[in-house]
């Protein structure tokens, strides 16, 4: 159930929360998720996949919670605040690996395709109710964190972030967490923001139904607009379908993640 007070909060046209770059990145790009699971998950496989280790549970949680947060923000027609660091990093991780080495043409094309499909299809058609007021800035790293913290403090808004959340628990010594505590800024994970305001299972299923219903329409639009690339767009839509099914069908916060049967091609 969506909280009744959300529309009242957003009706003023003001942001209801500040989004950290790492949350935006988990939503707009599957680079960390894909890089972690790519060696163990073949999307066309029907084999069971075990996800019991802490690192896998964290990657599952971050991807799932970012998407559920976006679903919640769409449902409540919310406005959020973020900075353009996220936009630059999304482009960067789609073109270079963690060491700054350029990706192969296939890898770059695949990751860029996810970002473009998310923007043009998922965000613009399925999550259109959510607006993000992005401030343009050259700041990165700690400087970017300070801008987000300052805005959250000035506007008395919660800061939704993955800072300090690791595979082994919460790092209390994390810089942002320490500074937030000192400045009186509330830090929350994505799940903390929506968990008591939304029926997660109902909304996850509703989103996935809409995704599958709109996929043929988007494919038709894409081919009409671009006139080529049918095989490539069909592949990314297929893999995006499996990705969303993968993260929405399994709760990484459950005591144990059961084996997952992959969807047949």
C-alpha positions as CSV (number, residue, x, y, z in Angstrom):
1,X,0.0,0.0,0.0
2,X,1.3,3.4,-0.9
3,X,1.5,5.9,1.9
4,X,-1.4,8.5,1.8
5,X,0.8,11.4,2.8
6,X,3.2,11.1,-0.2
7,X,1.1,13.0,-2.7
8,X,0.6,15.7,-0.1
9,X,4.3,16.0,0.3
10,X,5.1,16.1,-3.4
11,X,2.2,18.4,-4.4
12,X,4.3,21.4,-3.4
13,X,6.7,20.6,-6.3
14,X,9.7,20.2,-3.9
15,X,12.1,17.2,-3.6
16,X,11.2,14.7,-0.9
17,X,14.7,13.2,-0.7
18,X,18.3,13.5,-1.9
19,X,19.7,10.7,-4.0
20,X,23.3,9.8,-3.8
21,X,25.2,9.0,-6.9
22,X,25.7,5.3,-6.0
23,X,22.0,4.7,-5.9
24,X,21.5,6.4,-9.3
25,X,24.3,4.3,-10.7
26,X,22.8,1.0,-9.4
27,X,19.5,2.0,-11.1
28,X,20.9,3.4,-14.4
29,X,23.7,0.9,-15.0
30,X,24.1,-2.8,-14.3
31,X,27.9,-2.6,-14.4
32,X,28.6,-3.7,-10.8
33,X,25.9,-6.3,-10.9
34,X,26.8,-7.6,-14.3
35,X,30.5,-7.7,-13.6
36,X,30.0,-9.6,-10.4
37,X,27.4,-12.2,-11.7
38,X,28.6,-12.3,-15.3
39,X,31.0,-15.2,-14.6
40,X,28.4,-17.3,-12.8
41,X,25.1,-16.5,-14.5
42,X,24.4,-17.2,-18.2
43,X,21.1,-15.5,-18.9
44,X,20.1,-18.2,-21.5
45,X,20.8,-21.0,-19.0
46,X,18.2,-23.0,-17.2
47,X,20.6,-24.0,-14.4
48,X,20.1,-23.1,-10.8
49,X,22.3,-20.3,-9.4
50,X,23.4,-20.1,-5.8
51,X,23.7,-16.7,-4.3
52,X,24.5,-17.4,-0.7
53,X,27.8,-15.5,-0.4
54,X,27.7,-12.0,1.2
55,X,29.0,-10.2,-1.9
56,X,26.3,-11.7,-4.1
57,X,23.6,-10.8,-1.6
58,X,24.8,-7.2,-1.5
59,X,24.8,-6.9,-5.2
60,X,21.4,-8.4,-5.4
61,X,20.1,-6.1,-2.7
62,X,21.5,-2.9,-4.2
63,X,20.1,-3.6,-7.7
64,X,16.7,-4.7,-6.3
65,X,16.3,-1.8,-3.9
66,X,17.3,0.8,-6.4
67,X,14.6,-0.4,-8.8
68,X,12.0,-0.7,-6.1
69,X,12.8,2.8,-4.9
70,X,12.3,4.1,-8.5
71,X,9.0,2.2,-8.6
72,X,7.9,3.9,-5.4
73,X,9.0,7.3,-6.5
74,X,7.0,6.8,-9.8
75,X,3.9,5.6,-8.0
76,X,3.9,8.6,-5.6
77,X,4.9,11.1,-8.4
78,X,7.8,12.2,-6.3
79,X,10.6,14.7,-7.0
80,X,14.1,14.0,-5.8
81,X,17.4,15.9,-5.9
82,X,20.7,14.6,-7.3
83,X,23.8,15.9,-9.0
84,X,25.4,15.4,-12.4
85,X,28.2,13.3,-11.0
86,X,25.9,10.4,-11.6
87,X,25.4,11.2,-15.2
88,X,29.2,11.3,-15.8
89,X,29.9,8.1,-13.9
90,X,27.2,6.2,-15.8
91,X,28.9,7.1,-19.1
92,X,32.3,6.3,-17.6
93,X,31.4,2.8,-16.3
94,X,29.9,2.1,-19.7
95,X,33.1,2.8,-21.5
96,X,35.9,1.8,-19.1
97,X,36.6,-0.9,-16.6
98,X,37.4,-0.3,-12.9
99,X,41.1,0.3,-13.7
100,X,40.3,2.9,-16.4
101,X,41.1,0.6,-19.3
102,X,38.7,1.0,-22.3
103,X,36.2,-1.8,-22.7
104,X,36.1,-3.9,-25.8
105,X,33.6,-2.9,-28.4
106,X,31.3,-5.7,-27.5
107,X,31.4,-4.9,-23.7
108,X,31.0,-1.2,-24.3
109,X,28.2,-1.6,-26.7
110,X,26.4,-4.0,-24.3
111,X,26.6,-1.7,-21.3
112,X,25.8,1.4,-23.3
113,X,22.7,-0.4,-24.6
114,X,21.5,-1.0,-21.1
115,X,21.8,2.7,-20.2
116,X,20.1,3.9,-23.3
117,X,17.3,1.3,-23.0
118,X,16.7,2.2,-19.4
119,X,16.5,5.9,-20.2
120,X,14.4,5.7,-23.4
121,X,12.2,2.8,-22.3
122,X,12.1,2.1,-18.6
123,X,12.4,5.7,-17.3
124,X,10.5,7.5,-20.0
125,X,7.6,5.0,-20.2
126,X,7.4,3.0,-17.0
127,X,8.8,5.4,-14.4
128,X,7.7,8.6,-15.8
129,X,5.9,9.7,-12.6
130,X,9.2,10.2,-10.9
131,X,11.1,13.5,-11.5
132,X,14.7,14.1,-10.6
133,X,15.9,17.6,-10.1
134,X,19.6,17.3,-11.1
135,X,22.1,20.0,-10.2
136,X,24.9,20.4,-12.8
137,X,28.3,20.4,-11.1
138,X,31.9,19.3,-11.8
139,X,32.2,17.9,-8.3
140,X,33.1,14.3,-7.7
141,X,34.0,12.0,-4.8
142,X,34.1,13.8,-1.4
143,X,33.3,17.2,-2.9
144,X,30.1,15.7,-4.5
145,X,29.2,14.0,-1.2
146,X,29.5,17.4,0.5
147,X,27.1,19.0,-1.9
148,X,24.5,16.3,-1.3
149,X,24.9,16.5,2.4
150,X,24.7,20.3,2.4
151,X,21.5,20.2,0.3
152,X,20.0,17.5,2.5
153,X,20.8,19.6,5.6
154,X,19.5,22.9,4.1
155,X,16.2,21.4,3.0
156,X,15.8,18.9,6.0
157,X,15.7,16.0,3.6
158,X,16.8,12.4,4.0
159,X,19.8,11.3,2.0
160,X,19.3,8.0,0.3
161,X,22.7,6.3,-0.2
162,X,24.7,3.1,-0.2
163,X,27.7,4.7,1.5
164,X,29.0,2.6,4.3
165,X,26.9,-0.4,3.4
166,X,29.2,-3.3,2.5
167,X,28.9,-7.1,2.1
168,X,30.0,-7.6,5.7
169,X,27.8,-4.9,7.3
170,X,27.7,-1.2,7.9
171,X,31.0,0.7,8.0
172,X,30.4,3.2,10.8
173,X,33.7,5.0,10.0
174,X,32.6,5.8,6.5
175,X,33.2,9.5,5.8
176,X,29.7,10.4,4.6
177,X,28.1,8.6,7.5
178,X,30.3,10.4,10.0
179,X,29.8,13.8,8.5
180,X,26.0,13.2,8.2
181,X,25.8,12.4,11.9
182,X,27.7,15.5,12.7
183,X,25.5,17.7,10.5
184,X,22.3,16.1,11.6
185,X,21.4,14.6,8.2
186,X,19.4,11.5,8.1
187,X,21.0,8.7,6.0
188,X,18.8,5.9,4.8
189,X,19.1,3.0,2.4
190,X,16.7,2.8,-0.5
191,X,14.7,0.0,1.2
192,X,14.5,2.1,4.4
193,X,12.7,4.8,2.4
194,X,9.9,2.7,0.9
195,X,9.6,-0.5,2.9
196,X,6.7,0.6,5.2
197,X,5.0,2.7,2.5
198,X,4.6,0.2,-0.3
199,X,3.5,-3.4,-0.8
200,X,6.8,-4.5,-2.4
201,X,5.5,-7.8,-3.9
202,X,2.4,-6.2,-5.4
203,X,4.3,-3.3,-6.9
204,X,7.2,-5.5,-8.2
205,X,4.7,-7.7,-10.0
206,X,2.8,-4.8,-11.4
207,X,6.0,-3.2,-12.7
208,X,7.1,-6.4,-14.4
209,X,3.7,-6.9,-16.0
210,X,3.9,-3.3,-17.4
211,X,7.4,-4.0,-18.6
212,X,6.4,-7.0,-20.6
213,X,3.3,-5.3,-21.9
214,X,5.2,-2.3,-23.2
215,X,8.2,-4.2,-24.6
216,X,6.7,-5.0,-28.0
217,X,5.5,-1.3,-28.3
218,X,9.0,0.0,-27.5
219,X,10.6,-2.5,-29.9
220,X,8.3,-1.3,-32.7
221,X,9.0,2.4,-31.9
222,X,12.8,1.7,-31.8
223,X,12.9,0.0,-35.2
224,X,10.7,2.7,-36.8
225,X,13.0,5.4,-35.4
226,X,16.3,3.8,-36.1
227,X,15.5,1.4,-39.0
228,X,18.2,-1.0,-38.0
229,X,19.7,-3.0,-35.1
230,X,16.8,-5.4,-34.7
231,X,19.0,-8.2,-33.3
232,X,20.8,-6.0,-30.9
233,X,17.7,-4.3,-29.4
234,X,15.9,-7.7,-29.1
235,X,18.9,-9.1,-27.2
236,X,19.1,-6.2,-24.7
237,X,15.3,-6.3,-24.2
238,X,15.5,-10.0,-23.6
239,X,18.4,-9.7,-21.1
240,X,16.7,-6.7,-19.4
241,X,13.6,-8.8,-19.0
242,X,15.6,-11.6,-17.4
243,X,17.5,-9.1,-15.2
244,X,14.4,-7.5,-13.8
245,X,12.8,-10.9,-13.3
246,X,16.0,-12.0,-11.5
247,X,16.2,-9.2,-9.1
248,X,12.5,-8.7,-8.5
249,X,11.6,-12.3,-7.9
250,X,14.2,-12.8,-5.1
251,X,14.5,-11.1,-1.8
252,X,18.2,-10.7,-1.0
253,X,17.4,-9.8,2.6
254,X,15.7,-13.2,3.3
255,X,17.6,-15.5,5.7
256,X,18.6,-17.7,2.7
257,X,18.4,-17.2,-1.0
258,X,17.0,-20.2,-2.7
259,X,18.3,-21.5,-6.0
260,X,16.9,-19.6,-9.0
261,X,15.7,-21.4,-12.1
262,X,16.7,-19.4,-15.1
263,X,14.1,-18.5,-17.8
264,X,14.5,-20.5,-20.9
265,X,15.5,-18.5,-24.0
